[in-house]
Amino acid sequence: MRSKLIIYLAIGLSLLPTPVVQRLGALTGWFLYRIPNRQRDVARININLCFPELGTPLKERLVRQSLIENAKNLLEMPGIWRGDAARMVEQMELGDGADLPQLALQRKKGVIIAAPHLGAWEVGVHYLARLAPATVLYRPPRETIMEKMIIDGRSKGGARLVPTTAAGVKALFEALHRNELVAILPDQQPRHAGKSAGVFAPFFNVPALTMVLVNRLARRTGAVVLYTYVERLPKALGYRMHFLPAPDGVDDPDPAVGASALNQGVEACVLRCPQQYQWSYQRFSVRPDAARSPYKS
């Protein structure tokens, strides 16, 4: 029954025009800000941790804006997944660093695209697949029906999806050796700390368990690392995709140095568009020395 409800809701949302979906998202986000809920609590905790210098009014404004933008993002996904990939790309304009991917591909070492949980990242997948063969890493969700929707939707534009397994990581290495694109969410917290999974590195001056996969891929293949995010334009006027070069050190032999550089790149993206970052993600749930999670009351 739950799976059927998810499917019907996704189909219904995908049939609505983008302006209507975004207005529904804005209304949903406003309610999430007004009523007690877990997403609002987590967003407040994260923003307090990452921006201690901001006054309370500015922090609360950012909490409200982020909940609204995250709700828009969530309600847009069915339309992006079920819609025409070419039409999605047509709604998007290129912003800063648009020439960086092609310049990086000319080095013949492959390109690693680090795409944080920022803006309408689902739209960007279709564009990446137009530039070169693209392999996208994803973490399988708990709901089986959601996994099928994610795979079908993100691959509609030609991208190949691989799970966060040993086989999936092997596929990323193979794609880079063929001078292709691979896309990874660099701010997704690893399931555990360890040399092959993650190390603690500063994220807005807060220790965060950070993946070492990007560092390992770049170090072993010589691939260029670029960051990207898709900014949602106001009034449903479309999207704008930006590319940024990675900070120095992302391919450092020391995984801790590489993880610090990886987070610096995410920070640079977030600071350009902080209201569209997914602050409701429990980025700091795993603490050094098994300390208590800040999200536990």
For each residue, the residues with C-beta under 8 A, 3 or more apart:
1: 4 5
2: 5 6 143
3: 6 7 143 144 145
4: 1 7 8
5: 1 2 8 9
6: 2 3 9 10 143 145 146
7: 3 4 10 11 145
8: 4 5 11 12
9: 5 6 12 13 78
10: 6 7 13 14 78 81 82 149
11: 7 8 14 15 78 82
12: 8 9 15 16
13: 9 10 16 21 75 78 79
14: 10 11 78 79 81 82 83
15: 11 12
16: 12 13 20 21 24 79
17: 20 21
18: 21 22 76 79 91 236
19: 22 23 235 236
20: 16 17 23 24
21: 13 16 17 18 24 25 72 75 76 79
22: 18 19 25 26 72 75 76 232 236
23: 19 20 26 27
24: 16 20 21 27 28 75
25: 21 22 28 29 68 69 71 72 73 74 75 76
26: 22 23 29 30 68 71 72
27: 23 24 30 31
28: 24 25 31 32 71 74 75
29: 25 26 32 33 64 67 68 69 70 71 72
30: 26 27 33 34 64 67 68
31: 27 28 34 35
32: 28 29 35 37 39 40 67 71
33: 29 30 40 63 64 67 68
34: 30 31
35: 31 32 40
36: 40 41
37: 32 40 41
38: 41 42 280
39: 32 42 43 67 70 280
40: 32 33 35 36 37 43 44 63 67 280
41: 36 37 38 44 45 295
42: 38 39 45 46 279 280 281 282 295
43: 39 40 46 47 63 66 67 279 280
44: 40 41 47 48 59 63
45: 41 42 48 49 294 295
46: 42 43 49 50 279 280 281 283 284
47: 43 44 50 51 54 59 62 63 66 279
48: 44 45 51 52 59
49: 45 46 52 204 206 284 294
50: 46 47 203 204 205 206
51: 47 48 54 58 59 62 204
52: 48 49
53:
54: 47 51 58 59 62
55: 58 59
56: 59 60
57: 60 61
58: 51 54 55 61 62
59: 44 47 48 51 54 55 56 62 63
60: 56 57 63 64
61: 57 58 64 65
62: 47 51 54 58 59 65 66 274 275 279
63: 33 40 43 44 47 59 60 66 67 279
64: 29 30 33 60 61 67 68
65: 61 62 68 69 275
66: 43 47 62 63 69 70 274 275 276 277 278 279 280
67: 29 30 32 33 39 40 43 63 64 70 71 280
68: 25 26 29 30 33 64 65 71 72
69: 25 29 65 66 72 73 119 232 275 276
70: 29 39 66 67 73 74 278 279 280
71: 25 26 28 29 32 67 68 74 75
72: 21 22 25 26 29 68 69 75 76 232
73: 25 69 70 76 77 119 120 122 232 276 278
74: 25 28 70 71 77
75: 13 21 22 24 25 28 71 72 78
76: 18 21 22 25 72 73 79 80 120 122
77: 73 74 80 81 122 153
78: 9 10 11 13 14 75 81 82 149
79: 13 14 16 18 21 76 82 83
80: 76 77 83 88 120 122 123 153
81: 10 14 77 78 122 149 150 152 153 154 156
82: 10 11 14 78 79 153
83: 14 79 80 87 88
84: 87 88
85: 88 89 126 129 156 157 158
86: 89 90 126 157
87: 83 84 90 91
88: 80 83 84 85 91 92 123 126 157
89: 85 86 92 123 126 127 130 157
90: 86 87
91: 18 87 88 123 238 239
92: 88 89 123 124 127 230 238 239 240 241
93: 238 239 240 241
94: 98 240 241
95: 98 231 240 241 242
96: 242 243 244
97: 100 226 242 243 244 245
98: 94 95 241 243
99: 102 103
100: 97 103 104 226 243 244 245
101: 104 105 111 113 128 131 132 181 226 243
102: 99 105 106 131
103: 99 100 106
104: 100 101 107 111 224 226
105: 101 102 108 111 131 132 179 181
106: 102 103
107: 104 222 224
108: 105 179
109: 176 179 221 222 223 224
110: 175 176 177 178 179 180 181 182 221 223 224
111: 101 104 105 132 176 180 181 182 223 224 225 226
112: 176 181 182 184 214 217 218 223 224 225 226
113: 101 128 134 181 182 183 184 226 227 228
114: 184 185 186 214 225 226 227 228 246 262 265 266
115: 118 121 124 183 184 185 186 227 228 229
116: 121 185 186 187 227 229 266 269 270 277
117: 121 185 187 188 277 278 281
118: 115 121 229 230 269 270 273 276 277 278
119: 69 73 229 230 231 232 239 273 276
120: 73 76 80 123 124 230 231 232 239
121: 115 116 117 118 124 125 185 229 230
122: 73 76 77 80 81 125 153 154
123: 80 88 89 91 92 120 126 127 230 239 241
124: 92 115 120 121 127 128 228 229 230 241
125: 121 122 128 129 134 136 154 157 159 183
126: 85 86 88 89 123 129 130 156 157 158 159
127: 89 92 123 124 130 131 157 241
128: 101 113 124 125 131 132 134 136 159 181 183 228
129: 85 125 126 133 134 157 158 159
130: 89 126 127 157 158
131: 101 102 105 127 128 134 181
132: 101 105 111 128 179 180 181
133: 129 158 160 175 178 180 181
134: 113 125 128 129 131 158 159 160 180 181 182 183
135: 159 160 161 162 171 172 175 180 181 182 183
136: 125 128 154 159 160 161 162 182 183
137: 161 162 163 164 168 169 172 182 183 184 185
138: 150 151 154 161 162 163 164
139: 163 164 188
140: 147 163 164
141: 146 147 150
142: 146
143: 2 3 6 146 147
144: 3 147 148
145: 3 6 7 148 149
146: 6 141 142 143 149 150
147: 140 141 143 144 150 151
148: 144 145 151 152
149: 10 78 81 145 146 152 153
150: 81 138 141 146 147 153 154 161
151: 138 147 148 154 155 161
152: 81 148 149 155 156
153: 77 80 81 82 122 149 150 156
154: 81 122 125 136 138 150 151 157 159 161
155: 151 152 158 159 160 161
156: 81 85 126 152 153
157: 85 86 88 89 125 126 127 129 130 154
158: 85 126 129 130 133 134 155
159: 125 126 128 129 134 135 136 154 155 183
160: 133 134 135 136 155 171 175
161: 135 136 137 138 150 151 154 155
162: 135 136 137 138 165 167 168 171 172
163: 137 138 139 140 167 168
164: 137 138 139 140 168 169
165: 162 168 169
166: 169 170
167: 162 163 170 171
168: 137 162 163 164 165 171 172
169: 137 164 165 166 172 173 213
170: 166 167 173 174
171: 135 160 162 167 168 174 175
172: 135 137 162 168 169 175 176 182 184 213 217
173: 169 170 176 177 217 220 221
174: 170 171 177 178
175: 110 133 135 160 171 172 178 180 181 182
176: 109 110 111 112 172 173 179 180 182 217 221 223
177: 110 173 174 221
178: 110 133 174 175
179: 105 108 109 110 132 176
180: 110 111 132 133 134 135 175 176
181: 101 105 110 111 112 113 128 131 132 133 134 135 175
182: 110 111 112 113 134 135 136 137 172 175 176 217 223
183: 113 115 125 128 134 135 136 137 159
184: 112 113 114 115 137 172 211 213 214
185: 114 115 116 117 121 137 188
186: 114 115 116 211 214 227 262 265 266
187: 116 117 203 263 266 281 283
188: 117 139 185 211
189: 198 208 209 210 211 282 283 285 286
190: 193 194 197 198 209 210 211
191: 197
192: 197 198 286
193: 190 197 198 199 200 209 286
194: 190 197 198
195: 199 212 255
196: 212
197: 190 191 192 193 194 211 212
198: 189 190 192 193 194 209 210 211 212 259
199: 193 195 209 210 212 255 256 259
200: 193 207 208 209 210 256 259 288
201: 207 208 210 256 259 260 262 263
202: 205 206 207 208 260 263
203: 50 187 206 207 208 210 263 266 267 283 284
204: 49 50 51 267
205: 50 202
206: 49 50 202 203 284
207: 200 201 202 203 284 287 288
208: 189 200 201 202 203 263 283 284
209: 189 190 193 198 199 200 286
210: 189 190 198 199 200 201 203 259 260 262 263
211: 184 186 188 189 190 197 198 214 259 262
212: 195 196 197 198 199 215 216 255 258 259
213: 169 172 184 216 217
214: 112 114 184 186 211 217 218 225 250 258 262
215: 212 218 219 250 251 252 255 258 259 262
216: 212 213 219 220 255
217: 112 172 173 176 182 213 214 220 221 223
218: 112 214 215 221 222 223 224 225 250 251 258
219: 215 216 251 252 253 258
220: 173 216 217
221: 109 110 173 176 177 217 218
222: 107 109 218 251
223: 109 110 111 112 176 182 217 218
224: 104 107 109 110 111 112 218 246
225: 111 112 114 214 218 246 250 251 265
226: 97 100 101 104 111 112 113 114 243 244 245 246
227: 113 114 115 116 186 243 244 245 246 265 266 268 269
228: 113 114 115 124 128 241 242 243 244
229: 115 116 118 119 121 124 241 242 269 272 273 276
230: 92 118 119 120 121 123 124 239 240 241 242
231: 95 119 120 239 240 241 242 273 276
232: 22 69 72 73 119 120 239 276
233: 236 237 238 239 240
234: 237
235: 19
236: 18 19 22 233
237: 233 234
238: 91 92 93 233
239: 91 92 93 119 120 123 230 231 232 233
240: 92 93 94 95 230 231 233
241: 92 93 94 95 98 123 124 127 228 229 230 231
242: 95 96 97 228 229 230 231 269 272
243: 96 97 98 100 101 226 227 228
244: 96 97 100 226 227 228 265 268 269
245: 97 100 226 227
246: 114 224 225 226 227 250 261 262 265
247: 250 261 264 265 268
248: 261
249: 252 257 258 260 261
250: 214 215 218 225 246 247 258 261 262 265
251: 215 218 219 222 225 258
252: 215 219 249 255 257 258 261
253: 219 257
254: 257 258
255: 195 199 212 215 216 252 258 259
256: 199 200 201 259 260
257: 249 252 253 254 260 261
258: 212 214 215 218 219 249 250 251 252 254 255 261 262
259: 198 199 200 201 210 211 212 215 255 256 262 263
260: 201 202 210 249 256 257 263 264
261: 246 247 248 249 250 252 257 258 264 265
262: 114 186 201 210 211 214 215 246 250 258 259 265 266
263: 187 201 202 203 208 210 259 260 266 267
264: 247 260 261 267 268
265: 114 186 225 227 244 246 247 250 261 262 268 269
266: 114 116 186 187 203 227 262 263 269 270
267: 203 204 263 264 270 271
268: 227 244 247 264 265 271 272
269: 116 118 227 229 242 244 265 266 272 273
270: 116 118 266 267 273 274 277
271: 267 268 274
272: 229 242 268 269
273: 118 119 229 231 269 270 276 277
274: 62 66 270 271 277
275: 62 65 66 69
276: 66 69 73 118 119 229 231 232 273
277: 66 116 117 118 270 273 274
278: 66 70 73 117 118 281
279: 42 43 46 47 62 63 66 70
280: 38 39 40 42 43 46 66 67 70
281: 42 46 117 187 278
282: 42 189 285 293 295
283: 46 187 189 203 208
284: 46 49 203 206 207 208 287 293 294 295
285: 189 282 293 294 295
286: 189 192 193 209 293
287: 207 284 290 291 292 293 294
288: 200 207 291
289:
290: 287
291: 287 288
292: 287 296
293: 282 284 285 286 287 296
294: 45 49 284 285 287
295: 41 42 45 282 284 285
296: 292 293
297:
